[in-house]
Amino acid sequence: VSTFYTRFKFTPPGKNTVKVCLGPACHLRGSAVICDEVGKRLGIKPRETTGDLKYSLETTACSGACALAPVVEINDKVYSQMTRAKVRRVLAK
């Protein structure tokens, strides 16, 4: 039951939270690929935190920014029309 609720954590959250929207508009524009790229860059899967507790990767059902799809939020800052290249640039900052 506890794995159903996304706010229930098994590990402490990271200092920075990266949320990838998987809602319909974002999904149609490739958000699954974006989520995979973020996970690959951070070395974690959704609902996991890096070993150094710097980053947590989460997914959302909808960020409410469908016109900007696909969307990634990092610490409540929205990054729109994400691509693999943009993921690399944003995470490098």
Wavefront OBJ file of the C-alpha trace (Angstrom):
o trace
v 0.000 0.000 0.000
v 2.777 2.448 0.852
v 4.251 2.302 -2.661
v 0.958 3.584 -4.099
v 1.255 6.963 -2.402
v 3.969 9.108 -3.973
v 4.407 11.294 -0.901
v 5.334 8.333 1.277
v 9.139 8.048 1.167
v 11.381 5.137 2.068
v 14.536 7.269 1.924
v 15.176 10.934 2.718
v 14.437 13.193 -0.250
v 17.308 14.791 -2.111
v 18.229 18.447 -1.749
v 17.017 18.999 -5.337
v 13.826 17.436 -6.671
v 13.541 16.745 -10.381
v 9.973 16.092 -11.528
v 9.185 14.833 -15.005
v 5.607 15.223 -16.207
v 4.124 12.059 -17.710
v 0.697 13.540 -18.449
v -0.967 12.980 -21.832
v 0.464 16.029 -23.650
v 3.961 15.457 -22.290
v 3.750 11.735 -22.968
v 2.824 12.350 -26.602
v 5.838 14.643 -26.929
v 8.308 12.125 -25.511
v 8.433 12.653 -21.770
v 9.266 8.968 -21.207
v 12.505 9.497 -23.134
v 13.179 12.642 -21.108
v 12.584 10.748 -17.848
v 14.995 8.024 -18.983
v 17.622 10.652 -19.834
v 17.288 12.359 -16.459
v 17.540 8.994 -14.707
v 20.584 8.033 -16.758
v 22.332 11.336 -15.984
v 21.603 11.089 -12.260
v 22.090 7.327 -12.021
v 18.683 6.736 -10.435
v 15.158 5.668 -11.347
v 11.895 7.482 -10.561
v 11.137 7.598 -6.813
v 14.832 7.198 -5.990
v 17.424 9.539 -4.514
v 21.100 9.747 -5.381
v 23.516 8.293 -2.830
v 24.843 11.741 -1.937
v 21.259 12.948 -1.292
v 21.643 15.733 -3.883
v 18.830 14.691 -6.243
v 15.499 12.916 -6.140
v 13.701 11.904 -9.336
v 9.900 11.989 -9.312
v 7.206 11.737 -11.961
v 3.921 13.630 -12.022
v 0.624 12.813 -13.679
v 0.316 16.394 -14.931
v 2.209 19.614 -14.284
v -0.533 21.773 -15.775
v 1.730 23.203 -18.467
v 0.521 21.145 -21.417
v 1.297 23.825 -24.016
v 4.945 23.678 -22.918
v 5.253 19.883 -23.163
v 7.355 17.998 -22.340
v 7.963 19.645 -18.984
v 10.568 19.066 -16.272
v 10.450 20.854 -12.918
v 13.571 21.266 -10.810
v 12.930 22.750 -7.384
v 9.676 24.304 -8.640
v 11.325 25.934 -11.678
v 9.665 24.796 -14.905
v 11.744 23.854 -17.939
v 9.682 23.566 -21.109
v 9.920 21.748 -24.435
v 12.609 19.484 -23.068
v 14.911 17.412 -25.230
v 17.778 15.121 -24.290
v 20.227 17.925 -25.062
v 18.308 20.374 -22.845
v 18.300 17.805 -20.027
v 22.093 17.589 -20.213
v 22.459 21.391 -20.188
v 20.015 21.962 -17.330
v 21.506 19.254 -15.127
v 25.023 20.547 -15.806
v 24.001 23.829 -14.137
l 1 2 3 4 5 6 7 8 9 10 11 12 13 14 15 16 17 18 19 20 21 22 23 24 25 26 27 28 29 30 31 32 33 34 35 36 37 38 39 40 41 42 43 44 45 46 47 48 49 50 51 52 53 54 55 56 57 58 59 60 61 62 63 64 65 66 67 68 69 70 71 72 73 74 75 76 77 78 79 80 81 82 83 84 85 86 87 88 89 90 91 92 93
